[in-house]
Amino acid sequence: MNKKISNICCIGAGYVGGPTMAVIAHKCRNINVTVVDINEQRIREWNSENLENLPVYEPGLNEIVQDRRGKNLFFSTDIAEAIHKSEMIFISVNTPTKTYGIGKGMAADLKFVELCARTIGDEANGDKIVVEKSTLPVRTAESIRTILKSAGSKYEFEILSNPEFLAEGTAVADLYNPDRVLIGGDNTDAGKQAVDSLVNIYATWVPRERIITTNVWSSELSKLTANAFLAQRISSINAVSALCEKTGANVDEVASAIGADSRIGKKFLKSSVGFGGSCFQKDILNMVYLCRYFGIPEVADYWEQIIKLNDYQKSRFSRQIINSLFNTVSGKKISFLGWAFKKDTNDTRESPAIYVACDLLTDRAEIHIYDPKVRAEQISKDVKYLLEQRGFGKTETDELAALLHVYTEPYPAMDKAHAVAVLTEWDEFCTYDWKKIYENMKKPAFVFDGRNILDRDYLEKTGFNVKCVGG
C-alpha cells in the first residue's frame, strides 16, 4: 500500500466532511482535496462566490474555504473522477437512526455507507485507503471490507477508522488544536502502512503524542462511548435541575460546587432545555441497540435512560411555558430566540427548539422565531417532519406549520409577544435592550431562559417574570 498521499477524496460534503477537508487542505498544501456529494445544491453552495451561502456555518470556515478553494480544495458532484484520482478516500456521509425494519428507532442506518463502499469498489482504479469518518457502529469496517472484496476488484483496500470529535460551533478550532486524533487500523503490515499514511497527514500540524492508534474496533467504539459519556453528564445535571426547582436550590451554584472537584471537573455541567445535535442521541441509541443485540439488556437500559431524561427535560420546559401562561397558549405569541441546537452553527438536527415548538403548536400557540444563522425553509422543514412523526396528517401539519413566523431581525420577533423563550445560547441575545423589549411586550411579560444565559436579576428588575432551568 503506497504510503505517499497526494490526492484525497471525501464522499460527503456535510458538517463533518466540509470543515475537516478544508482544514486538511489548508494545513497540507501539497495534497489535493476533493469533496464530493450527490446533492448538487449543496455543492453549488460550497462553490458559491458569496461565502455567506456556504451550507455549513462555522466560525473561521469561510476564510479557509476562500483561501484554498480552487487551489488544492475542490467541491464536485463527479464522484467517480474523485475516486480515480485519489489514494485515500474518506467516507463522511450521514448515518441516521433507522426508521424502519430491524433496529428501528435505535440502530444506525448504513445505507449511505454501503452505497459509498459499492461505488468505491466499482470505480477504483488502483489500491485505495478507505477511511471511516462517519460515526459508525462497531465492526462496520468489516462490512465495508466485505463489500469491497465482493466487487471483484483486483486492487487492495485498507480500511481505517478515524472518528471525528468535533463540537459544532468550534469545529475549526477543534480541528486546528484537537485533544486527540484517533486512528484505527488492522495489525498487519499493510494495515500499519495505511495507518502511518494517515498519521503523517495529521502530524503536519498535530503533535504526535496527540495521535492515538488502535485497532479498528476500539476506534469505532471509542466514538460512540465519548458521545455517550458527554450526553450522560448533560442529562445528569439536567436531572439535578428538576430537583433544584422543587427544593429551592440553584443548579448553577450546585454545578459550580461539584465542578470544583478535580475528579468531576467543570465541563458539560450547564443545565439547559436539553441537548441536541446529530450525534448524541443517535450514538446513544446505537449503543443501546448494540447492547441489546449482544445480550446485555441491563447495560442497554442504563444508556437508554439518558435519552429518556433528555426527552423529559424538553417536555418539562414546554409544560413550564404553558403552565406559566395560565394553562393555555392558544392564540398567544411566543417568541423563540434561537433555533440551532447550539450557538455558532446553523445545524438544527435534534434541536430542542423543534420539540418545544411542536409541543406549543399542538396547543395552537403562534411561534415567532429569530435565529441569526438558520434559514426559514429549514425551520419549516424541521417542524413539519416532527409533526408528521408524531402522527399528524398533512392537512393538520400544514395548518400548524402556518402558525410559525420567521424573522431576520430580533426585535420584530418579540414585539407584542406574551413570552420570550431562549432556545439557543447565541452571545448576541445577552446584548439586547431588554428594557425596550419589555415595553413592547404583552403584560405580564415572561422570559423562559432555556439556556440560563441571561441576567435574571436585571430582567426581574425590568419587570419580567423570569423562569430559568434549575431555579
Buried (B, 14 or more C-beta within 10 A) or exposed (E): BBBEBEBBBBBBBBBBBBBBBBBBBBBBBEBBBBBBBBBEEBBEBBBBEEEEEBBBBBBBBBEBBEBBBEEBBBBBBEBEBBBBBBBBBBBBBBBEBBEEEEBEEBBBBBEBBBBBBBBBBEBBEBBBBBBBBBBBBBEBBEBBBEBBEEBEBEEBBBBBBBBBBBBBBBBBBBBBEBEEBBBBBBEEEBBBBBBBBBBBBBBEBBEEEBBBBBBBBBBBBBBBBBBBEBBBBBBBBBBBBBEBBEEEBBBBEBBEEBBEEEEEEEEBBBBBBBBBBBBBBBBBBBBBBBBBBEEEEEBBEBBBBBBEBBBBBBBBBBEBBBEBBEEEBEEBBBBBBBBBBBBBBBBBBBBBBBBBBBBBBBBBBBBBBBBBBBBBEBBBBBBBEBBEEEEBEEEEBEBBBEBBBBBEEBBBBBBEBBBBBBBBBBEEBEEBEBEEBBEEBEEEBBBBBBBBBBEBEEBEEBBBBBBBBBB
